């Protein structure tokens, strides 16, 4: 009887936490006081500007961890033309190299949508990585996905995913 109660508790906790999946490599401990940059997140989702939305939420989450990266500046060309995100990322990496950053945060948005159906659950999938801009070497990477509850917002689900991802980033 006790094992049934324990199994029921584990099942209930799993259901209450929503459906989340995270993979990552912890990598080395990185100095918080180094020069950090944030370059565009590539949007692989079907939702326009999901990368830009994720970047804004990521900035907030990083500041809670004590990181305040310089952000790749938007140009007039970004505003007047729809640029390929991979072009924005390449331009961002060039900018990061010219600024002399020690580390750059990059990544991609794989999913950003409300699932169809009666409940309309938010679904978010994001990958992050920390690179050395001079060498392009990946220092740390992590991916996460979450399907929230029907009354939850996409940005709320994204904030939870980004918080989980960045909590795995070891900083000194």
C-alpha positions in Angstrom: 0.0 0.0 0.0 2.9 2.4 0.9 4.5 1.8 -2.5 1.2 2.7 -4.3 1.1 6.0 -2.4 4.7 6.7 -3.3 4.1 5.9 -6.9 1.0 8.1 -6.9 3.0 11.0 -5.4 5.7 10.7 -8.0 3.1 10.6 -10.8 1.3 13.6 -9.4 4.6 15.6 -9.1 5.4 14.7 -12.7 2.1 15.9 -13.9 2.1 19.1 -11.9 5.5 20.1 -13.1 4.3 20.2 -16.8 6.1 18.3 -19.5 9.7 19.5 -19.6 12.8 18.0 -21.2 16.3 19.4 -20.7 19.7 18.2 -21.9 23.0 19.9 -21.3 26.6 19.8 -20.7 27.8 21.7 -17.6 31.2 22.7 -19.0 33.7 24.8 -17.1 33.0 27.5 -14.5 33.0 30.9 -16.2 33.8 34.2 -14.6 30.7 36.5 -14.1 32.9 39.6 -14.4 34.3 38.7 -17.9 33.1 40.7 -20.9 29.9 39.0 -22.1 27.9 39.6 -25.3 24.5 38.4 -26.5 24.1 37.8 -30.2 20.9 37.0 -32.0 19.1 33.7 -31.3 18.3 31.9 -34.6 14.6 31.3 -35.1 13.8 27.8 -36.4 10.2 27.9 -35.3 7.2 28.8 -37.4 6.5 32.0 -35.4 8.0 35.2 -36.7 10.3 37.1 -34.3 10.4 34.2 -31.7 14.2 34.7 -31.5 13.9 38.4 -30.6 11.2 37.6 -28.0 13.4 35.0 -26.5 16.4 37.3 -26.4 14.5 39.9 -24.3 13.4 37.2 -21.8 16.9 35.8 -21.7 18.3 39.2 -20.8 16.0 39.4 -17.8 16.9 35.8 -16.7 20.6 36.5 -17.1 20.4 39.7 -15.0 18.9 37.6 -12.2 22.1 35.5 -12.4 24.3 38.6 -12.2 25.2 38.6 -15.9 24.7 41.8 -17.8 25.9 41.1 -21.4 26.2 43.7 -24.1 23.5 43.2 -26.7 24.1 43.1 -30.5 22.8 46.4 -31.7 19.9 46.4 -34.2 20.7 48.3 -37.3 18.4 50.2 -39.6 18.9 47.4 -42.1 17.5 44.9 -39.4 14.4 47.2 -39.1 13.7 47.8 -42.7 14.5 44.4 -44.2 13.6 40.9 -43.1 17.1 39.4 -42.7 17.9 35.8 -42.5 18.6 35.0 -38.8 21.8 33.2 -39.8 23.0 36.4 -41.4 22.1 38.3 -38.2 24.0 35.7 -36.2 27.1 36.0 -38.5 27.0 39.8 -38.2 26.5 39.5 -34.4 29.6 37.2 -34.1 31.7 39.7 -36.2 30.5 42.5 -33.9 31.4 40.4 -30.8 34.9 39.8 -32.1 35.4 43.5 -32.8 34.2 44.3 -29.2 36.7 42.0 -27.6 34.2 39.9 -25.6 35.5 36.9 -23.7 32.2 35.0 -24.1 29.1 35.3 -26.3 25.7 33.8 -25.6 24.0 32.5 -28.7 21.4 29.9 -29.4 18.2 29.0 -31.3 14.5 28.7 -30.9 13.2 25.4 -32.2 9.5 25.8 -31.0 7.4 28.7 -30.0 3.7 28.2 -30.4 0.3 27.4 -28.9 -0.5 23.8 -29.7 -3.8 23.4 -31.6 -6.8 21.9 -29.9 -9.2 22.9 -27.2 -6.5 23.5 -24.5 -4.1 25.5 -26.7 -1.1 24.7 -24.5 2.1 26.8 -25.0 5.1 24.8 -26.3 8.6 26.2 -26.2 11.9 24.7 -27.3 15.2 26.6 -26.9 18.9 25.9 -27.2 21.6 28.1 -25.7 25.3 28.0 -26.0 28.3 30.0 -24.8 31.1 30.6 -27.3 34.5 32.1 -27.4 34.0 34.7 -30.2 37.6 34.7 -31.4 37.9 30.9 -31.8 34.2 30.0 -32.2 34.7 27.2 -29.6 31.6 26.1 -27.8 32.3 26.4 -24.0 28.8 25.4 -22.8 25.5 24.3 -24.3 22.1 23.3 -23.1 18.7 22.6 -24.7 15.2 22.6 -23.1 11.6 22.2 -24.1 8.4 22.6 -22.2 4.7 22.2 -22.9 2.8 24.4 -20.4 -0.8 24.4 -19.3 -3.6 25.8 -21.3 -3.9 29.0 -19.3 -0.2 29.7 -19.3 1.4 32.2 -21.7 4.2 31.5 -24.2 6.4 34.0 -22.6 5.8 32.5 -19.2 6.8 29.0 -20.5 9.8 30.5 -22.3 10.9 32.2 -19.0 10.7 28.8 -17.2 12.8 27.1 -20.0 15.4 29.8 -20.1 15.7 29.9 -16.3 16.2 26.1 -16.2 18.8 26.4 -19.0 20.8 29.2 -17.4 20.6 27.6 -14.0 22.9 24.9 -15.4 25.5 27.6 -16.5 28.3 27.5 -13.9 29.4 31.0 -12.9 32.0 32.3 -10.4 
